[in-house]
Each structure stands twice: as C-alpha cells, then as structure tokens.
C-alpha cells in the first residue's frame, strides 16, 4: 500500500503523493486466470470434442487479453497525484482539479458491473461548473485497483486542502 509516512512528516509536508495501480491484485487474478485457461486448453487437447475446442479457443482469447492488460497494470506511472496545486487523475479528461475549486469531498462506495468500487466523490464549486459547461458538477475518483486505502487518501486530502469539507460518514 501507498501508506508512506514521508508525506506527513515535516520534511515531506509539500511533497506530492503519487498513487499507482495495485499490481498484486492484478498478478493474483492474472495468475489464477492463466492457470484455469491452461487447464482448459489441456482438457480440450485430451477431450477432443467440439465443446472442449470452443472452451480452448475462449481460453486462448483470455490469455491474449491478459497479455494486453498486463502492460497497463505493470505500468509504474502514477494514476492519481495529489500535490499543492490539486488532484490529477490520468483517467479523467481534466488535467488538474485545483483545491480551490473543490467545495466538498466524500468517500463513496459504488457497484459497477457487479463489482464493488470505493472512491472519493468531489463536488466542484458552482462558479467552475458554470464557466466550463463540459465540467461535471461532481467528479468521482475511483480508488479500486489503486495502491492506497480510502482513509489514507482522505488524510492526504486533508493535508493538502484543509478547507475542503470532507464527509467521513462512509468510512466510519
């Protein structure tokens, strides 16, 4: 986890917090999928029935997709960066969300495609939303699959933006 104490110590107070993907989750799930896919391919070679060949083809496709996804998850470039200027999430189309433009934040759990997600919803000031019609009223920073716990993310937010109201009810 990215629970490094250096960002909260006096010497590292203004150092950026860089959050990367959680590679252990991907490696665990990827290894499990690869073992199942190889097992099904072996079963297809031994079974020699039309349905076993269909499963073998699906397993080969799974291994190919796994190979392409490995490049994304093994990338060490930070996904989210918190610093003095604001929050930068590479997955969003906005370059940096300045702290001064964030009215409030709250940890939020969602279900996306039957998968539980935990993240932080940022409510932007109305003046920002009115000045840029492409900007949504609320931005969701998805922390699922990242190398940080929600409570740690919120603590870093409190450090960089002490004036932003943060609703901690979801974490209690």
N, C-alpha and C positions, 0 to 999 in steps of 0.2 A: 504494500500500500504506500501511497504517497503522503505519509504522515510524518514528514521530516520536520523536526523541531527547529531547524535553522531559520525558517521564515518568521518565527515568533520570538527569536532571541534578539536582543538589542543590536547585535552586529548585522543581522539579516533582516531587519524590520521592513525595508523597502524593496527587498529582492522579489522578483516575480516568482509566482507559484506556477509551475508547468505541470500539467496533468496529461499523462499518456494513457494509452489503451492498456487494459489489464491482460497481459499476454498469457498468464497462467490459465485463465478461463478458456481462452481460445485453444491453447495447446492441449488441455484436458479434453475438451469437446472434440477437437480435431483428431486426437489420437483414438478416442472412442469410436468416432465415425469411420476412421480409416480401418480399424480392426474389424468392425462389422462389415464394411464394404469388401475387404479382402476375404473374409469368411464367406460371404455370399458368392463372390466370384469363384472361390474354391468349390463351394456347393454346386454351382452351375456347371463347372467343369466335370464334376463327378456324377451329377444327376442326369445331365444330357436330356432335359425335357424342355419344351418351348417356354414354359413359365419360368424355369430356372434361368434361361438365357435372357429373358426380359429383366429379371432381377439383377443379373450380372451387368447388363447394359446400364441400368439405373445406378448401380454401384460404381461403375466406371465414370459416369457423369458426376456422381457425388465426389469422387476423388479429384476430378478435374476442377470442379467448383471450389473444393477445399484448397487446392493448389493456388488458385487465383486469390482467394480470401486470405491466404497465409501472408501474402505480400502486404495487404492492408494492416493486418494485426501485428506484424513484426516490424512495422514502421515505427521508429523511435521519435518521430516528430511530435511535439505536444499537440494534443487535440484542443485543450482549453488552457488559456493563460490568464491568470489574474495578476494585475500589477497596479501601480499607482494611477494609471490612466483609465482602467476599466477592465471589462471582461472581453476576451477574444475567443470565440468558439469557431474553429475552422470549418465545422459542419454547417454553420449558418452563412447566409449571404451578406451579413453585416460585418464590416472589418473589426471595429471595436465598439463596444457599448460603454460609453463613459459612465462613471459612477454618478455623476451629477444628473444624468438623465434617467436614473432608476429610482422610482418612487418607493417601491417595496419589493420584498422577496419572500417566498415561502417554499419550503420543501414540499414536494408533491409526488404522490405515487400514482402511476397510471398503468393500465393494461393495454398493451399494443400488440395486436395479433396474438392474443392469448399469452403473452409474455409480460411478466411484471417489470415495470420500469420505475426507477426512482430518480428524481432530478430536482431542479430548483426553477420555479416559475418567477420570472422577473416582470414586474409591472412597470411600464415606462410612463414618464410624465406626459400629460396630455399635450403640452406645447410641442413636444418632439413628434408625437404621432400626427398632430395637425400639420406640422411643417413638412413632413415626408409621408405622403399617402401610402407608399409601399411598406412602411414600417408597421408591424402589428402592434396592438395595444399591450400584448403580453408575449414574452419570449420564454420558451422552455429550454433550459439547459439540461440535456439528458445525461445523467451520470452513470447509467447502466453500461457496463463494459469498460468503464474507466478505472484507473488505479487510484481511487480516492473514495472515502466514505462520505455520505452526505453531511454528517455532523462536522467533519473536518473541513469540507468545502464551505459550509456556513461560517465556521470560525475564521477562515481566511477572508471571507467576505466582510465580516465584522471588523477585521483588522484594517483592510484597505478602505472600507466605506462605513465608518461608524455611524453616519447619519441615515443610512438606508434602514428602513423599518423591516425587520425580519421576524416573521411569524414562526415560532418554534413549535407550535402545537403538534405538527405532524411528526416531529422527532421524539416527542415525549411518550 
